[in-house]
Amino acid sequence: MPRLNVVTPSQASGRTRELYDGLTKAIGGVPNIYQGIGNSAAALGAALGIGEALKHGQLTAAETEAVKLAVSQAYGCNYCLAAHTLLGKKAGLTDEQAIDIRRGTYGLSKLAALVSFVNAVLHPGARLPDGELQAVRAAGYNDAQITEALMVIAQTVFTNLFNRVHQTPLDFPAAPSL
């Protein structure tokens, strides 16, 4: 059961209503996470704005979803794991790839280097070894993509923390267990 107020689409007004209308146009409805974040139009606008801005970046949708899956696995957020497993599929990831990303056992591909980088920088207090940065660059990621990956991490940490506090009810199929 949610622990923060839920702002349903019928209750929304002002800027929150505008943002909900945009979500409804884009994806057909307002997922539960955004109905919780909707308590603050500023926070909702920021969360959606980061995602929209990153769509115009250099990371592919599959790479972005891989980052989000790695972060969500590290934070143990069932809501984000469910959402990004589904969105990962829409971006071209298979169920097996999503599980491998979550396990950190993706193999020796370019995407594996990105997931390894994410796992190396994710935890507070972690210091990124030079070799890890060299490895992600050697795999073919440029500094713009590395910067975007860091922003995806920041955005996903927010949604994971929000869901932890709010206890957002799932409105996506649950992610497979590992």
N, C-alpha and C positions, 0 to 999 in steps of 0.2 A: 504494500500500500504506500502511495507517495507520502513523503513527509513534508513537502513544501506545498504551497498552494498550486493548484492546477488552473491555468487560464485556458478554458476551452475556446474553440473558435467562436461560439455564440456569445461568449462573455467578453471577447477581446474588443478593444477600442483603440482609437488613435494609431500611433506608430505600430503597436503590436498587431492590430487588425491589418494594417498595410502589409506587414511582413508575413502574416498568416495567409493573406490573399495571394501573395507571391508564391508561397510554398504550395498552396492548393493548386495554383495554375501550373507550377512546375512539376509537382509529383502527385497531385490528386488529393492531398490532405495534409494534416499537420501531425507529424509523429509525436508520440508522448513526450519525448525529451524536449521538444520545442514548446509544448504546452506548459512544461515546468519552467523552462528558461524564460518563457513569456511573462513571468512576473516582472522582469526588467526588460523594457524595450531596448535599452542601451546594450545589455548583455546579449540579447537575441540578435540585434542588428550586428554586433561585433562578431558573434559566432558565425552567422550566415555570411557576413561580409568577407571574413577570412576564407571561407570555403569557396565563395564565388571568385574572389581574387586569384586563388590558387588554381582554379580551372584554366586560367590564362597563362599559367606558368609553363615550365618545361618538363615537369614530371608527367608521365602518362597517368591515366585514371587507375590502371592496375598498380603502378608504383605507389601512388598515393594511398590506395586501399591496403597495399602491403605494409606501408608504414603504420597506418591506423590499426591494422590487425596486430602488428608486433607490440605497439603501445598498449592496446586493449588487453592483450594477453598478459603483459607485464603487470598491469594494474588490476587484472582479474575482473574486468567489467563485462558482465554477461550481456548487458544491453548493447554496448558498443561491439562486442564480439558478434552478436546476432546481426546487427545492422551492417557491419562491415564485411561479414561473410556474404550476405546477400548482395551488397553493393560491389564487393569484389567479383562475384559471379557476373554481375552486369558489366563489369569492366574487363572481363575475359579470364579471370582466375578460375581454375577448377576447384572443386571441393578438396581434392588432394593437395593442391598448391596452397590453399588457405590453411590447411592443417599443418603442412610443412613450414609455412611462414610462422605460424603460432609456436611451433616447436623450435624454431630457429635452425631447422635442418634442411634448408632449401636447396642445398647442393652447391655447385660451383659456378652458378650463373651470375650475370650482372645484377639481377634482382637479389640474389643471395648476399652479394656484397653490400647492397643498400640495407637489407634487413640486419646484417651483422653490424653495420655502422649505427643504425637506430638503436639496437640493443646495447651497443657500447656507450652511447651518449645519453641514454634515457634516464638513468638513475641519478638522483641528487648526489652530489659529491664525487661522481665519476669524472675522471680526467681522461680525455681521449688520447690514446697513444698515437704517435706520429704514423706508425704502421697502419693503423686502422683508417686514417684519413688517406694515406697513400693507396691503400687497397680499394677504397671506394672510388677514388680518382682513376686508378688503373683499370677498374671495371668499366669505365666510360662515363662516369658522372662528373659534370663540371661544377664549378663553384656556385653557379646559380641554382642548379638542382640540389646541391648539398644544402644551400640556404633555404630553399623551399621545403626540403625534408625536415629541417629544424622547425619551420613554421607549422608544418603538418603535425609534428610531435607536440608542439605547444598547444595547438587547437585541440588535439585529441586528449591530451592530459586534462584540459579543462572539461571536456565532455565526460571523461571517465570520473573525474572528481565530482562533477555535478551529479552524475547518476549514483555515485556512492552516497552522497548526502541525501539526495531526493528519493532514492530507491525507485527509480523510474520503472513502471510496469512494462514488460515486453509487449511490443506490438509488431514484432518481426518473428519469423521462425527462429527458435533457439539454435545457436551454433552447436555443431557436433562437439561432444566431449573428447578430450585428448586421452 
